[in-house]
Amino acid sequence: MTGRYHSYSEYKESGIAWVGKVPDHWQPVRFKHVLLEKKKTSNPSLEAGSISFGNVKFKNSDNLSAETKDSYQEVLSGEFLINPLNLNYDLLSLRTALSEINVVVSTGYIVLLSNGRLIEKYTRWLLQQFDVAHMKTLGSGVRQTINYSDIGNSFFFEPSQDEQTKIANFLDHETAKIDILIDKQQQLIKLLKEKRQAVISHAVTKGLNPAAPMKDSGVEWLGEVPEHWVTLRIKQIASFITSGPRGWSDFISEESEDIFLQSGDLNNELEILPHKAKKVIAPKGAEGVRTKLIEGDVVVCITGANTGRVAVVQNLTATTYINQHLSLIRPIEDKVDATFIGYALSSQGGRAYFDVTQYGLKEGLSLSNVAEAPLPLPPLNEQKNIVQDLHARLSAFSRINGVAESQVELLKERRTALISAAVTGKIDVRNWQPAQPKIPMEASA
């Protein structure tokens, strides 16, 4: 890392890929010489906890039986917690943490005690870098799990305790500043999402004419609509409603050019993402004909975490089929604009209908639920005008959102690079001091 940070005057090769060159006076040490595995200790009087993105947090234990909690192990404030399970399943979450609370955790975790050789706050950053850069490459088996020996026998290079303190203080201060910037951008993204939803919902229930006479739609979560609009059900403007086939997982093949669309291949802006989707060799027969998309179809996710997500099929570049977690609506072109349907179903009113409908004993939506979804409908030419207006207004939101998301990614990359550079000695922070707040001239006079 270059810029305003200086390097040490002399370096040597560490011989460790995740460490690289290190300051000449740093010495190699195995983790087992500074961190000891804590003997599993029961303490059911404590609340249950777990690691969440690099922090030990309390977790909801309402459904945790007394027998299970009795089997949990203690981790106290000042001790280190490692999640060694399923490393290949989640490559993003941070799996190490310095606990600031007293909890009990599953015995699948590894609890480590410091022997005092390393500064506590520095060890937190060291373990985080070890996790991100190396720990996820260790382990074995289908679930790629590691144990204390895997960690303990790994090397790192040790700075003096004074340097450790400087590095920890530097990272605490600088990452906190970055985190504030990330939070501001994420708040902006959240506000843009809320504003986007409000703009869509107003357009598809109130229209573009603020002076239009209104009437009760007859649907609680739609409220009033323009007097000349009608309120229909999706089944009244669709020539065809179906869901994807079951049992096609055996036909998934990267050798095919045909796309097998799943719920995760829909975004929140009415788009399908075919580049993310799996490929399939579709069996011949009615199932393939029934579940093949054409341009102008509307797709609704009917099960899983994305239930209620909507997309409008446009610009297909390959033969595309839906899977069993998606529903296909084929609109009648001379009655309704497909994109208007997409906006209406993804509006606050559409989401309210889907949310209420999927509550109960079943999970997700049935085809009947999709067919019965209420739709406030203006004349076709007015639908097209609303769609055109929304495209223009929402494109501005998309541009701002794209910039904000790019800023978040850049800030996260900078944060990661800063931690790596400081922990492995690529920058020298021994003389670093936090910037002093500027004092207004009138206050200093």
C-alpha positions as CSV (number, residue, x, y, z in Angstrom):
1,M,0.0,0.0,0.0
2,T,1.4,3.4,-1.1
3,G,0.3,6.9,-0.5
4,R,0.6,8.7,2.8
5,Y,2.0,5.7,4.7
6,H,5.7,4.8,4.9
7,S,7.4,1.5,4.6
8,Y,10.0,0.0,7.0
9,S,13.6,0.6,6.0
10,E,14.5,-3.1,5.6
11,Y,12.5,-6.2,4.8
12,K,13.1,-10.0,4.5
13,E,11.3,-12.8,2.8
14,S,8.9,-14.6,5.2
15,G,8.5,-17.7,3.2
16,I,4.8,-17.6,3.9
17,A,2.4,-16.8,1.0
18,W,-0.2,-14.9,3.0
19,V,2.5,-12.8,4.8
20,G,5.0,-11.9,2.1
21,K,7.9,-9.7,2.9
22,V,8.1,-8.6,6.5
23,P,10.2,-6.0,8.4
24,D,13.7,-7.4,9.0
25,H,13.4,-7.4,12.8
26,W,10.0,-9.3,13.0
27,Q,10.4,-12.9,14.0
28,P,8.5,-16.1,13.0
29,V,6.2,-17.6,15.7
30,R,3.7,-20.4,15.6
31,F,0.2,-19.5,16.9
32,K,0.3,-22.3,19.4
33,H,3.1,-20.4,21.2
34,V,0.9,-17.4,21.9
35,L,-2.7,-18.8,21.8
36,L,-3.8,-21.8,23.8
37,E,-6.9,-23.8,23.3
38,K,-9.3,-23.4,26.2
39,K,-10.6,-26.5,27.8
40,K,-14.4,-26.8,27.1
41,T,-16.2,-25.4,30.1
42,S,-19.9,-25.6,30.7
43,N,-21.7,-22.5,32.1
44,P,-25.4,-22.7,31.4
45,S,-26.1,-19.5,33.5
46,L,-24.7,-17.4,30.6
47,E,-26.7,-16.3,27.5
48,A,-26.0,-18.1,24.2
49,G,-23.9,-16.4,21.6
50,S,-22.2,-16.9,18.2
51,I,-19.9,-15.1,15.8
52,S,-21.5,-12.6,13.5
53,F,-19.1,-10.9,11.0
54,G,-16.1,-10.7,13.3
55,N,-18.0,-10.0,16.5
56,V,-19.4,-12.2,19.3
57,K,-23.1,-11.5,19.6
58,F,-25.9,-12.7,21.8
59,K,-28.2,-15.0,19.8
60,N,-31.9,-15.8,20.1
61,S,-32.1,-18.9,22.4
62,D,-35.9,-19.2,22.7
63,N,-35.8,-22.5,20.8
64,L,-32.7,-23.7,22.5
65,S,-33.4,-26.7,24.9
66,A,-31.8,-26.7,28.3
67,E,-30.1,-30.0,27.4
68,T,-28.5,-28.4,24.4
69,K,-27.4,-25.2,26.3
70,D,-25.9,-27.4,29.0
71,S,-23.6,-28.9,26.3
72,Y,-22.4,-25.5,25.2
73,Q,-18.9,-24.1,26.1
74,E,-18.0,-20.9,27.8
75,V,-16.3,-18.0,26.1
76,L,-15.6,-14.9,28.3
77,S,-14.7,-11.3,27.5
78,G,-11.1,-11.1,26.4
79,E,-11.0,-14.6,24.9
80,F,-10.9,-15.4,21.2
81,L,-13.5,-17.4,19.3
82,I,-13.0,-19.2,16.0
83,N,-15.6,-20.7,13.8
84,P,-13.8,-23.6,12.1
85,L,-16.7,-25.3,10.4
86,N,-17.7,-25.3,6.7
87,L,-15.0,-23.0,5.5
88,N,-15.9,-23.7,1.9
89,Y,-19.6,-22.8,2.5
90,D,-19.1,-19.2,3.4
91,L,-16.0,-17.4,2.1
92,L,-17.2,-13.9,3.1
93,S,-18.1,-13.9,6.8
94,L,-15.3,-13.2,9.3
95,R,-14.7,-16.3,11.4
96,T,-12.6,-15.0,14.2
97,A,-13.5,-12.6,17.0
98,L,-12.3,-11.1,20.3
99,S,-15.2,-11.5,22.6
100,E,-16.4,-8.5,24.6
101,I,-19.2,-10.4,26.3
102,N,-19.6,-13.5,28.4
103,V,-21.6,-16.2,26.6
104,V,-21.8,-19.9,25.9
105,V,-21.4,-21.2,22.3
106,S,-21.7,-24.5,20.5
107,T,-18.8,-26.9,21.0
108,G,-18.1,-26.7,17.3
109,Y,-16.3,-23.4,18.0
110,I,-12.7,-23.2,19.1
111,V,-12.0,-20.9,22.1
112,L,-8.5,-19.5,22.4
113,L,-6.7,-18.0,25.4
114,S,-3.8,-15.5,25.1
115,N,-0.7,-16.3,27.1
116,G,0.1,-12.5,27.3
117,R,2.8,-12.5,24.7
118,L,0.6,-10.6,22.2
119,I,-1.4,-7.5,22.9
120,E,-5.1,-8.4,22.9
121,K,-6.3,-5.8,20.4
122,Y,-3.5,-6.6,18.0
123,T,-4.3,-10.3,18.2
124,R,-7.8,-9.5,17.1
125,W,-6.5,-7.9,13.9
126,L,-3.9,-10.6,13.4
127,L,-6.5,-13.3,13.5
128,Q,-8.8,-11.5,11.2
129,Q,-6.1,-11.2,8.6
130,F,-5.1,-14.8,9.1
131,D,-8.8,-15.8,8.6
132,V,-9.2,-13.7,5.4
133,A,-5.9,-14.5,3.8
134,H,-5.1,-18.0,4.9
135,M,-7.4,-19.9,7.3
136,K,-10.1,-20.5,4.7
137,T,-7.5,-22.4,2.6
138,L,-7.0,-24.9,5.4
139,G,-9.2,-27.8,6.5
140,S,-10.3,-31.0,5.0
141,G,-13.3,-33.1,4.2
142,V,-16.5,-32.3,2.5
143,R,-17.3,-29.6,5.0
144,Q,-13.7,-28.3,5.0
145,T,-13.3,-28.0,8.8
146,I,-10.1,-27.2,10.7
147,N,-9.0,-27.8,14.3
148,Y,-6.7,-26.1,16.8
149,S,-3.7,-27.9,15.4
150,D,-4.3,-26.4,12.0
151,I,-4.2,-23.0,13.5
152,G,-1.6,-23.6,16.2
153,N,1.0,-25.0,13.7
154,S,0.6,-22.0,11.4
155,F,3.2,-19.3,11.4
156,F,2.9,-15.5,11.6
157,F,5.7,-12.9,12.1
158,E,5.7,-11.1,15.5
159,P,6.4,-7.4,16.0
160,S,7.4,-6.0,19.4
161,Q,4.7,-5.3,21.9
162,D,5.1,-1.6,21.4
163,E,4.6,-2.0,17.6
164,Q,1.6,-4.3,18.3
165,T,0.0,-1.5,20.3
166,K,0.7,1.0,17.6
167,I,-0.7,-1.3,14.9
168,A,-3.9,-2.0,16.9
169,N,-4.5,1.7,17.7
170,F,-3.9,2.6,14.1
171,L,-6.3,0.0,12.8
172,D,-9.0,0.7,15.5
173,H,-8.9,4.4,14.5
174,E,-8.6,4.2,10.7
175,T,-11.1,1.3,10.3
176,A,-13.6,3.2,12.4
177,K,-13.4,6.1,10.1
178,I,-13.9,3.9,7.1
179,D,-16.9,2.1,8.8
180,I,-18.6,5.5,9.3
181,L,-18.2,6.3,5.6
182,I,-19.5,2.8,4.7
183,D,-22.5,3.3,7.0
184,K,-23.4,6.6,5.4
185,Q,-23.3,5.1,1.9
186,Q,-25.4,2.2,3.1
187,Q,-27.9,4.6,4.6
188,L,-28.1,6.4,1.3
189,I,-28.7,3.1,-0.5
190,K,-31.5,2.3,1.9
191,L,-33.1,5.7,1.4
192,L,-32.9,5.4,-2.3
193,K,-34.6,2.0,-2.2
194,E,-37.4,3.4,0.0
195,K,-37.8,6.4,-2.3
196,R,-37.8,4.1,-5.4
197,Q,-40.5,2.0,-3.9
198,A,-42.6,5.0,-3.0
199,V,-42.4,6.4,-6.5
200,I,-43.4,3.1,-8.1
201,S,-46.3,2.6,-5.6
202,H,-47.7,6.1,-6.2
203,A,-47.5,5.8,-10.0
204,V,-49.2,2.5,-10.2
205,T,-52.1,3.4,-7.8
206,K,-52.5,7.1,-8.3
207,G,-51.4,7.7,-11.9
208,L,-49.6,10.7,-13.3
209,N,-52.4,13.3,-13.0
210,P,-52.6,14.6,-9.4
211,A,-56.0,16.3,-10.2
212,A,-57.7,13.0,-11.3
213,P,-60.9,12.2,-9.4
214,M,-60.4,9.2,-7.1
215,K,-62.5,6.2,-5.9
216,D,-62.0,3.4,-3.5
217,S,-60.3,0.5,-5.2
218,G,-62.1,-2.0,-3.0
219,V,-58.7,-3.5,-1.9
220,E,-57.4,-2.3,1.5
221,W,-53.7,-2.1,0.7
222,L,-54.3,-0.4,-2.6
223,G,-56.4,2.4,-1.2
224,E,-57.9,4.9,-3.7
225,V,-57.2,4.8,-7.4
226,P,-58.3,7.1,-10.2
227,E,-62.0,7.0,-11.0
228,H,-61.6,5.7,-14.6
229,W,-59.3,2.8,-13.5
230,V,-60.6,-0.7,-12.9
231,T,-59.4,-3.2,-10.3
232,L,-58.9,-6.7,-11.7
233,R,-57.2,-9.9,-10.8
234,I,-54.1,-11.1,-12.6
235,K,-56.0,-14.0,-14.1
236,Q,-58.2,-11.6,-16.0
237,I,-55.4,-10.1,-18.0
238,A,-53.3,-13.3,-18.5
239,S,-53.6,-15.9,-21.2
240,F,-51.4,-18.3,-19.2
241,I,-50.2,-18.8,-15.6
242,T,-47.9,-21.7,-14.6
243,S,-44.9,-22.7,-12.5
244,G,-41.6,-24.3,-13.4
245,P,-41.1,-28.1,-13.6
246,R,-40.0,-30.4,-10.8
247,G,-37.2,-32.9,-11.1
248,W,-35.1,-31.0,-13.6
249,S,-32.1,-30.8,-11.4
250,D,-30.8,-34.0,-13.1
251,F,-30.8,-32.1,-16.4
252,I,-28.5,-29.2,-15.3
253,S,-25.4,-29.1,-17.5
254,E,-22.8,-26.5,-18.3
255,E,-22.6,-28.1,-21.8
256,S,-25.9,-26.6,-22.7
257,E,-26.6,-23.1,-23.9
258,D,-30.2,-23.1,-22.5
259,I,-30.8,-21.2,-19.3
260,F,-32.5,-22.6,-16.2
261,L,-33.8,-19.6,-14.3
262,Q,-34.0,-19.7,-10.5
263,S,-35.3,-17.2,-7.9
264,G,-31.8,-15.9,-7.2
265,D,-31.5,-14.9,-10.9
266,L,-34.1,-12.1,-10.4
267,N,-33.0,-8.7,-9.0
268,N,-35.1,-6.0,-7.4
269,E,-35.4,-3.9,-10.5
270,L,-37.7,-6.1,-12.6
271,E,-34.7,-7.8,-14.3
272,I,-33.6,-11.3,-14.9
273,L,-29.9,-12.1,-14.6
274,P,-29.2,-14.9,-17.1
275,H,-25.4,-14.6,-16.7
276,K,-25.8,-15.9,-13.2
277,A,-28.2,-18.7,-14.0
278,K,-27.5,-22.4,-14.4
279,K,-27.7,-24.2,-17.8
280,V,-30.0,-27.0,-18.6
281,I,-30.6,-29.7,-21.2
282,A,-34.3,-29.6,-21.3
283,P,-36.2,-32.9,-21.8
284,K,-38.4,-33.0,-24.8
285,G,-42.2,-32.8,-24.2
286,A,-44.9,-30.6,-22.8
287,E,-43.0,-29.5,-19.7
288,G,-40.4,-27.8,-21.8
289,V,-43.0,-26.0,-23.9
290,R,-45.0,-25.0,-20.9
291,T,-42.1,-23.5,-18.9
292,K,-40.2,-21.8,-21.7
293,L,-40.1,-18.0,-21.4
294,I,-40.9,-15.6,-24.2
295,E,-40.3,-11.8,-24.2
296,G,-43.1,-10.0,-22.4
297,D,-43.6,-12.7,-19.8
298,V,-43.8,-11.7,-16.1
299,V,-42.0,-13.9,-13.6
300,V,-42.8,-14.1,-9.9
301,C,-40.8,-15.9,-7.2
302,I,-43.3,-18.1,-5.3
303,T,-41.1,-19.9,-2.7
304,G,-38.1,-19.2,-0.5
305,A,-36.4,-16.0,0.7
306,N,-37.2,-14.1,-2.4
307,T,-40.9,-14.8,-2.5
308,G,-42.8,-12.0,-4.2
309,R,-39.8,-10.8,-6.2
310,V,-40.9,-9.9,-9.8
311,A,-39.2,-9.6,-13.1
312,V,-40.3,-8.8,-16.7
313,V,-38.7,-10.8,-19.5
314,Q,-36.9,-8.6,-22.0
315,N,-34.1,-9.1,-24.6
316,L,-33.7,-12.9,-24.2
317,T,-30.4,-14.1,-25.7
318,A,-31.0,-17.8,-25.2
319,T,-33.7,-20.3,-24.7
320,T,-34.8,-19.9,-21.0
321,Y,-36.9,-22.1,-18.7
322,I,-38.1,-21.4,-15.2
323,N,-37.6,-23.7,-12.3
324,Q,-40.2,-24.8,-9.8
325,H,-39.8,-21.9,-7.5
326,L,-41.0,-19.4,-10.1
327,S,-44.3,-18.6,-11.6
328,L,-44.8,-17.4,-15.2
329,I,-47.5,-14.9,-16.1
330,R,-48.2,-14.4,-19.9
331,P,-50.1,-11.1,-20.2
332,I,-52.7,-10.5,-22.9
333,E,-50.9,-7.8,-25.0
334,D,-53.9,-5.8,-26.1
335,K,-55.1,-5.5,-22.4
336,V,-52.0,-4.8,-20.4
337,D,-48.4,-3.7,-20.6
338,A,-46.1,-6.4,-19.1
339,T,-43.8,-3.8,-17.4
340,F,-46.8,-2.1,-15.8
341,I,-47.7,-5.5,-14.3
342,G,-44.2,-5.9,-13.0
343,Y,-44.2,-2.5,-11.3
344,A,-47.7,-3.1,-9.9
345,L,-46.8,-6.5,-8.4
346,S,-43.5,-5.1,-7.0
347,S,-45.2,-2.0,-5.5
348,Q,-46.0,-1.7,-1.8
349,G,-49.6,-2.9,-2.5
350,G,-48.3,-5.9,-4.5
351,R,-45.8,-6.8,-1.8
352,A,-48.5,-6.4,0.9
353,Y,-50.7,-8.8,-0.9
354,F,-47.9,-11.4,-1.3
355,D,-46.8,-11.0,2.3
356,V,-50.3,-11.5,3.7
357,T,-51.1,-14.4,1.3
358,Q,-48.1,-16.5,2.2
359,Y,-48.7,-16.4,5.9
360,G,-50.2,-19.6,7.4
361,L,-49.5,-23.3,7.3
362,K,-48.0,-23.3,3.8
363,E,-44.8,-21.6,2.8
364,G,-44.7,-19.4,-0.3
365,L,-47.4,-18.7,-2.9
366,S,-49.6,-21.0,-4.9
367,L,-50.5,-20.4,-8.6
368,S,-54.0,-19.5,-7.3
369,N,-52.5,-16.8,-5.1
370,V,-50.6,-15.4,-8.1
371,A,-53.8,-15.5,-10.3
372,E,-55.9,-13.8,-7.6
373,A,-53.4,-10.9,-7.1
374,P,-55.3,-7.6,-7.4
375,L,-54.2,-5.2,-10.2
376,P,-55.3,-1.5,-10.4
377,L,-55.5,-1.0,-14.2
378,P,-55.7,2.2,-16.2
379,P,-56.3,2.2,-20.0
380,L,-53.4,0.6,-22.0
381,N,-52.1,3.9,-23.3
382,E,-52.0,5.3,-19.8
383,Q,-50.1,2.2,-18.6
384,K,-47.5,2.8,-21.2
385,N,-47.1,6.5,-20.2
386,I,-46.7,5.5,-16.6
387,V,-44.1,2.9,-17.5
388,Q,-42.2,5.5,-19.6
389,D,-42.3,8.1,-16.7
390,L,-41.1,5.5,-14.2
391,H,-38.2,4.5,-16.4
392,A,-37.0,8.1,-16.6
393,R,-37.4,8.8,-12.9
394,L,-36.0,5.5,-11.7
395,S,-32.9,5.7,-13.9
396,A,-31.7,8.6,-11.8
397,F,-32.1,6.5,-8.7
398,S,-30.2,3.7,-10.3
399,R,-27.3,6.0,-11.2
400,I,-27.0,7.3,-7.7
401,N,-27.4,3.9,-6.2
402,G,-24.7,2.5,-8.5
403,V,-22.3,5.2,-7.4
404,A,-23.1,4.5,-3.7
405,E,-22.6,0.8,-4.1
406,S,-19.3,1.3,-5.9
407,Q,-18.2,3.5,-3.0
408,V,-19.1,0.9,-0.5
409,E,-17.1,-1.8,-2.4
410,L,-14.1,0.6,-2.7
411,L,-14.2,1.4,1.0
412,K,-14.4,-2.2,2.0
413,E,-11.4,-3.0,-0.3
414,R,-9.5,-0.2,1.3
415,R,-10.3,-1.4,4.8
416,T,-9.2,-4.9,3.9
417,A,-6.0,-3.6,2.3
418,L,-5.2,-1.4,5.3
419,I,-5.6,-4.3,7.8
420,S,-3.4,-6.5,5.7
421,A,-0.7,-3.8,5.2
422,A,-0.5,-3.0,8.9
423,V,-0.6,-6.6,10.3
424,T,2.0,-7.9,7.8
425,G,4.3,-4.8,8.1
426,K,3.9,-3.4,4.6
427,I,3.4,0.0,6.3
428,D,5.2,1.5,9.3
429,V,2.8,3.0,11.7
430,R,5.2,3.3,14.7
431,N,5.1,7.1,14.4
432,W,1.4,7.4,13.6
433,Q,-0.8,9.7,15.6
434,P,-4.5,10.3,15.1
435,A,-5.2,13.6,13.4
436,Q,-6.2,16.3,15.8
437,P,-9.6,17.9,15.2
438,K,-9.4,21.4,13.7
439,I,-10.2,24.2,16.1
440,P,-12.1,27.2,14.7
441,M,-9.9,30.3,14.7
442,E,-12.4,32.3,16.8
443,A,-12.3,29.5,19.4
444,S,-8.5,29.6,19.6
445,A,-8.2,33.4,19.8
